[in-house]
Amino acid sequence: MAIKSPLVNVMERAARKAGRGLNRDFGEVEQLQVSPKGTGIFASTADTKAQAVLSEELNHARPDFGMLMEESGATEGRDVEHRWIVHPLDGIVNFLHGIPHFSISIAVERSTSFAGKPRTEIISSLVYDPIHDDSYWSDKAQGAYLNDRRLRVSARRRLGEALIGTGMAPKKSDRGADNHAEAIAPEAVLAGRVGGIRQLGSPALDLAYVAAGRYDGYWQEGLAPWDVAAGILLVREAGGFAGEVDGRSDMITSGSIVAANDHLHEELRDLLRTTKQGAT
């Protein structure tokens, strides 16, 4: 049986508690109070309640940690090395339309220094699917798991047989860019080169699907730190690769990510990069 670290146990308890509230609200989705927060982005009472539960549970367990959360932003902690990165409801548009594909994403980021230079890394992560009661979790150098089952990325070697996930970033993202046009060009090119493309609407859960071998790869740009933090570690601990479209590896800062197995990652990244350069 897989042995979860104390951090994963804390994250899972918090996510399950918040997930119960999300499931209740999902059953009454037509009764939710929804207010527009921007084009394609919404805030709901469900999101707010989930955030409050997660914040309370995580702060109770690790009161000194900092926190970066979608709605409340960054909060400094007494522990300057560790912070939670949290998305209370990843896939809120699906949620508000009654589509059962959304998740809670939590990661622990550790900040250290190497050779006098600051360095950050994700050391524990969890993506929780409340509808199916599935926990995708990982600890650095300990593997990735779905509940108690060890995960491995897919073994497909040919891009033409690969199922690739992506998403349509909001027109005006948290990073202030209009991402629709940039997203359409590479998708159009890939459509003739891969086995299939899916847009399911929850980046954290999509990256968990890469770790589980359900997707052979995933890419998107214009994402926020809480969209990718947990998924990066899941993919890597499942034997996959994750980096930016341009080849760098600071996905949390840039919001750009390409994730796939070792056979497909470089080919997928190079194709996306070439397409992006041709569009500029």
Buried (B, 14 or more C-beta within 10 A) or exposed (E): EBEBBEBBBBBBEBBBBBBBBBBEBBEEBEEBEBEEBEEBBBBBBBBBBBBBBBBEBBBEBBEEBBBBBBBEEEBEBEBEEBBBBBBBBBBBBBBBEEBEBBBBBBBBBBBEEEEEEEEBEBBBBBBBBBBEEBBBBBBBEBBBBBEEEEBBBBEBEEBEEBBBBBBBBBBBBBBEBEBBEBBEBBBEBBEEBBEEBBEBBBBBBBBBBBBBBBBBBBBBBBBBBBBBBBBBBBBBBBBBBBBBBEEEEEBBEBBBBBBBBEBBBBBBBEBBBEBBEEEE
